[in-house]
Amino acid sequence: MKRILIMAITALMSVTAINAQEGYEDTQHEVALSYGALSTSQWLNVFEHIASAVFENGKYENERNFGPIGVEYFYRAKKWIGVGGTFVYGSCTQDIVNRSDPDNVKKDGEMVHNFFTLMPAVKFDWLRKKHFGMYSKLAFGATLRQESVTSYNLEKNPSSNDVMVHVNWQVSPIGMEFGGVYLRGFAELGIGEQGTLLAGLRYKF
C-alpha cells in the first residue's frame, strides 16, 4: 500500500510538472501592470523647474509627481519575440509662487500636468526559463500632455488649459521577470515614459 501511494504521488508530481512546462511554452499572450520613476515627462519637468529657478526667480515650486503607471499587452509571435503596446499615465502638480517680495513669498496658484501616452512596443525574450526570464523592450509613440493652471491672482497669472502632443518612447535594455509559470513579478532598467526604473506584475496566458 505504501509503495502504491508513493508511486501515485510521484506520478501526480510528474504530470503536474509536465503540464506546467507545457502551459509555460503554450502561452501566447501577456498583460502587465507597472509603476516607475523618473519618466521622460518627469525629466522634462525637472528641466522646466531649473529654467524657472534661473529665469523666473523660482516661479514653480513644491513639485509632486504621480506615476508613471503603465499597462501593457504583448502577443508572442515567436518564442523569443512579442509585439503589442503600452499605455502610460502620469501627472505632476506644482505650486505657482510669487517672490516679488522676499519677505512675503506666497502661493499664487497651481499648475497640473497630466500625461497620457500610447506606444506600440516589441519585447525580445532572450532568456526563457520556467521561473525566470530576461528580456529587452522597445516602444515608440506619442504623449498627450494636458496643462491646467489655476490662478489665485488672475491679473498676474491668468488661469488656462492647454493640450499638446509630442513623441515619446521607452527603451529598456535589461528586464527581468521571476515567479510562477503564469504570474510573475518583473523589473526593468531603461529610459523613457515608463521610467528609468520600473517594476510590476505580469500575467501570461
FENVENBEL-V751725 format. One record per backbone hydrogen bond with DSSP energy under -0.5 kcal/mol. CO is the residue of the C=O (numbers start at 1). NH is the residue of the N-H. Records with the same first field share a line. If there is no record, write none. Layout:
# FENVENBEL-V751725
CO = NH + NH
This chain:
# FENVENBEL-V751725
1 = 5
2 = 6
3 = 7
4 = 8
5 = 9
6 = 10
7 = 11
8 = 12
9 = 13
10 = 14
11 = 15
12 = 16
13 = 17
14 = 18
15 = 19
16 = 20
17 = 21
18 = 22
19 = 23
20 = 24
21 = 25
22 = 26
23 = 27
24 = 27
28 = 76
29 = 205
30 = 74
31 = 203
32 = 72
33 = 201
34 = 70
35 = 199
37 = 196 + 197
39 = 43
40 = 44
41 = 45
42 = 46
43 = 47
44 = 48
45 = 49
46 = 50
47 = 51
48 = 52
49 = 53
50 = 54
51 = 55 + 56
52 = 56 + 58 + 59
59 = 97
61 = 95
64 = 93
66 = 91
68 = 36
69 = 89
70 = 34
71 = 87
72 = 32
73 = 85
74 = 30 + 76
75 = 77 + 83
78 = 81
80 = 125
81 = 77 + 78
82 = 123
83 = 75
84 = 121
85 = 73
86 = 119
87 = 71
88 = 117
89 = 68 + 69
90 = 115
91 = 66
92 = 113
93 = 64
94 = 111
95 = 61 + 97
96 = 108 + 109
97 = 99
98 = 106
100 = 102
101 = 104
106 = 98 + 108
108 = 152 + 153
109 = 96
110 = 150
111 = 94
112 = 148
113 = 92
114 = 116 + 146
115 = 90 + 117
116 = 144
117 = 88
118 = 142
119 = 86
120 = 140
121 = 84
122 = 138
123 = 82 + 125
124 = 126 + 136
127 = 129 + 134
131 = 179
132 = 129
133 = 177
134 = 126 + 127
135 = 175
136 = 124
137 = 172
138 = 122
139 = 170
140 = 120
141 = 168
142 = 118
143 = 145 + 166
144 = 116 + 146
145 = 147 + 164
146 = 114 + 148
147 = 162
148 = 112 + 150
149 = 151 + 160
150 = 110
153 = 156 + 157
160 = 149
162 = 147
164 = 145
166 = 143
168 = 141
169 = 193
170 = 139 + 172
171 = 173 + 191
172 = 137
174 = 189
175 = 135
176 = 187
177 = 133
178 = 185
182 = 184 + 204
183 = 180
184 = 202
185 = 178
186 = 200
187 = 176
188 = 198
189 = 174
191 = 171
192 = 40 + 195
196 = 190
197 = 37
198 = 188
199 = 35
200 = 186
201 = 33
202 = 184
203 = 31
